[in-house]
Amino acid sequence: MPLVKRALALSAILLIAGAISTFAQDSGGGARQQQPAASVASGELVKIDTSAKTIVIKTESEPQMQFSYTDATKITGADKGVAGLATMTGSSLTIRYTKKGEDNIATEIAVQPKKS
């Protein structure tokens, strides 16, 4: 009979240890953060500073809205990416971005085709 009690005790210990490790993996130690929600802004390109990696547009609701961009920012509709944007002042842009503190970080910049 002592063998059955030992086996039962060992099973209970393993079951508890497995539950604790599963709980620790699921909870992430409370360090999980939600991804910031993406926002969209559309407006006219006012200026771009390639050395500071910033872009400024004029929207209908705000006179100027500034964004930072990175090498990972996807740029469509402009030849040569950011270098192409530098020659497109006045063009209509749609920018997808996230907020990081007070900064607007552009994740995607799309140049809208000019209306003819």
Buried (B, 14 or more C-beta within 10 A) or exposed (E): EEEEEEEEEEEEEEEEEEEEEEEEEEEEEEEEEEEEEEEEBEBBBBEBEEEEBBBBBBBEEEEEBBBBBEEEBEBEBBEEBBEEBBEBEEBBBBBBBBEEEEEBBBBBBBBEEEEE
